[in-house]
Amino acid sequence: MMINHVSIGVSNIAKAKTFYDAVLKPLGYSCLSSSDTSLGYGNDAVEFWLIACKSPVVADRESGLHFCFTAMTCKSVDAFHEAVLAAGGRDNGKPGLRADYGSNYYAAYAIDPDGYRIEAYCDRAS
């Protein structure tokens, strides 16, 4: 892995916890570190941090910025997308094969409560 972790600012840490607990669970990730000002998600180690801050970077759909989470199965991608919608996120691309990214690229896209674009991806060949 090239990057050890990523941190993003969120406007409401409690709301972010509710959302990310729900949407990352189907992918096998959980909150490994929690405080009033930060949350750390991962499997064996924290790789995705959410930091409470007064002025989070304004999410810009045109910036190209998004965060992609690895899923072990296509069913996990489907469950991620369902959890996003149930937890108050918005659809940004239903689960499906994205042949333009590769013959096995199965993904779903969403927008979290702070406006960040998130994705769950599974290589159908694995």
N, C-alpha and C positions, 0 to 999 in steps of 0.2 A: 504494500500500500504506500503510495507516495505521500498522501496527506494524513497526518496523525489525527486531526480533528477539525471541525468547523464550528464556529460560534456565530449565532445571529441574535439580534436584539428583538425582544417582544414587548408589546405594550401592557400585557396582563399575564403574569406568570401563572396564576391559577387557571385561567382560561386555556393557556397554552398547554398546561399539564393535562387537563381533561382531554383536550384535542389529541395531543401526541401520544398519550397513553393508549387511546383507542385506536389510532390509525397505525401505529407502529407494532402493536401487539400481533396482528396477523402476519407480520414479516419476521416475527421472532425476536424483536427488540423490546427492551423495557427501560424504565427509568432507573439508572444505577446510582444516580446522585441527585439529591433534591434538597433545596433550601428555599428560603423566602425570596432569594434573588437569582437563583440559577437552577437549571435542570440539565442532567446529563444522560443521554440515551445511547444504548449500544447493546451488544451481545455479551462479550467477555470484558470489554473495556469501553469507556465513554468515547464516542466518535462524533457525536452531534450534541452541541451545547445550545441551550436557550438561556439568554441572559435578560433579566428585567432591566429596562432602561427607559429614561424619560423620552429620548429621541431615537427610536429605532430607525435604521435606514429605511427610507420610504421604498416599498416594493414597487418596482417598475416592470410591468409585463413586457415592455419593449427592450429591456436591458439584456436579455438572454440568460440572466441569472436564474438558476433553479437548483434544487437539491434532489438527487436521485438515490433512492434506497434499494439495496439488493433484496430481491425476494427469491426464495428457494424454489417456488412452484408458481405456475400460472394461477392456480386457485388462490394463492396468497396475494397475488396482484389484484385479483377480483375482490377479495375480502378487504384489502386495503382501500380500494375505491368505495366500496359499500360503507366502510367505517368512516371515511372522510365525509361522505354525504350525511350520514347519521349524526356525526359530531359537529356539524355546522360549517364544514368546508364547502367549497364549490368545485364542480366538475370543470376540468380543463382538457379532457380527452378520455373517453371511456376506455376500459381495458380492451386490448386487442393486439394483434400482430402488427408491427410497424415495419413492413418489408423494406421501406426506403432506408431504414437504419441497419438492416441486416435480415437475413432469412429467418433467424430465430429470435428476433427482438420483440418480446411481448411486454407491454407496458401500459400503465394508466397514469394520467396526469390530473393534478388537482391544485387548488389554491387554498392555503391555510387561512385562519382568521385574521392574520396580519397582512395578508396579501401576497405572501411568498408562494412561488410556484414549487410544487413538490411532485415527485414521480416515484413509482415503484416499478422495478424492472426485473424480468426473469429471462434468462437464456433458455428457450424451449428445448435446446439440445442437452441441457444438463439435468 
